[in-house]
Amino acid sequence: MTLAIDENVQGINEELDRIARSRLFANSARLVRFLRFTVDEVLNGRGHLLKEYLIGTNVYDRTGDYDPRVDSVVRVEARRLRSKLNQYYETAGAAANVRIAFQSGSYAPTFVVFSETSSTSEPADSPVQQKTAALYHDGEGAALAILPFRCVTECAHTADFVAGLTEELTYLMSHSPGYRVAARHAVPAAFDGAMERAAIPNGSGIHVFLHGTVRRAGSSYRVTAEMYDATGFVVWSDRFDMSAQNIEDGPERIATTIASRCRLDYSLARAMHVSPSITAVRSIGLSMRARQAIDGQTAPAMVAAIRTMTAAVGRAPTCTQLWSALADCHVELFRLGALEHEAAWEAAKPAAERVHAIDSNSSEGHCAAAGVHGWLRWNWAKASTHLRAALAAGDVTRANYLQGILFSYDGRFDEALRQLHKAAALDPFAQSVRTAIARTLFLARRYDALIAMFEDRETRKPNLDVLRYLGLAYVLCGERDKAAALLEDISNHASNNLAHRIVPAELEAWLGRPASASRLLKEAQITVADRALLTVAIGDYPTSIAALDSARKRRDPIVLSLRFDACFDKLRSYERFESIANQSRVKLAD
């Protein structure tokens, strides 16, 4: 047994116990027995003896005539165990200080121990694991060079747009805490043509580069922004489309969005006491990509982001932005109905706690904790406390967004809209914020304001949720012809997946055409929230109430706004509905 294992036996055993208690392994007693046996053998210096025969006879009760060449139980179960461990470390074990893994072809587990106080991972008898470099070092923040954006479409209007965008971005990033921005006149001399040569000048001292292109196609502009690390590799990119009719404030809106999304979170970096390593820049880029998936509210993209970030935290275990994005992805998957409540809690809570342990001043960490304690435990007082801490930083889009949603649950719609408009000012292209504004106006029954804000095609596309609230507002205002016409737009934006088919089916049902909704209700994968929405739309009130009761037991967010949602007005005379609404009531302290 190596010194690394000797020093971490307690941590390894504690992790073994956590795995055994986790939801994934709760009903897999034999796999837990397999895991315990092999871990014990390694800890006792007998890992080299772990062969199929030994495991088969000690774990699977095979007799003396057991022949592994004929009976493949150990090989099959070993594959199952590796798969379940991978799932565990993508969810409930994402923040684990100790990880237990099996390399393909070996029955002897290896261990990786992550230090709480440093940014290195210490391998315990595991030659395949490598130490990670410190994420930050003494310095004065992140040195940023903004390379002039390039016109792809040559015309005077586009050139003016590009010049304005580069100027706005330079101004905003120079005021973003933690960044030192190279002067514009110095950038071309040092970096002109660097991107074309696919290399960054050696010794430049620049940690982060921003670059992009602008093209015009007819009446639309498309801006692509990219962040490079010091080796010239893209770590994050984003794309923004806008109509030429709205071009006057276009550079400012796009620059504001980029500055918001490139925000540094680590408090020592924001205070310009440290500078990031390449690993830190790449890790921050990964978290920014995860934020894109969260904003798009697409479950597959968030699941893919979780897998990527879970692997990345092994190399960057003290990156607060990775941990907070991991927590937020799990909370959002739960809110979408794509993840069970307890699975989300097991994964998100330790990730949020890890952020706080690394940096108690992390704004994104406070937002993650607010999501965990609010949506996963309905502890709204604790959620509010964390949001107040996050809002103290003043420039956190998600903090304003979450605070606005909480105010809407409490019926404080004016306050909710003020917070949400602050979020929109920080990130004018955030689709989740647009959805929250439309939803709040709908809950407040300010249908005229909702219609005025989103009736224009440019303000609502390609947001399917905004289209839903707009269509329902038309129905409730008696403008059924407009709701019917909107269905064409909705059909153009909706894909064939189940979540997207719900929206047009619900609106058709409200328009007296229940066929699509009735078909969808036969789908086994439909969530209880969607079942409640579709059944109330077709007039099946008892089934809708039963679905809402199930939703309440699962802490589904749909029940948090039942007191205000006009879709459920026909259920208010039912005592059971009123009981569900009251049990789900959110009351925030003044």
VENVEN-V627328 format. One record per helix or strand. SS is the DSSP state (h for helix, s for strand). FROM is the first residue (numbers start at 1). TO is the last residue. Records with the same first field share a line. If there is no record, write none. Layout:
SS=FROM-TO / FROM-TO
This chain:
h=3-6 / 9-21 / 23-25 / 29-43 / 47-49 / 52-58 / 73-90 / 156-174 / 184-191 / 244-246 / 250-261 / 267-270 / 278-296 / 299-315 / 320-335 / 341-358 / 363-375 / 380-391 / 397-409 / 413-426 / 431-443 / 447-454 / 457-460 / 464-476 / 480-493 / 498-510 / 515-520 / 528-538 / 541-553 / 557-561 / 566-571 / 575-583
s=98-101 / 110-114 / 121-124 / 136-138 / 142-146 / 150-151 / 179-181 / 208-217 / 220-228 / 234-243 / 274-276
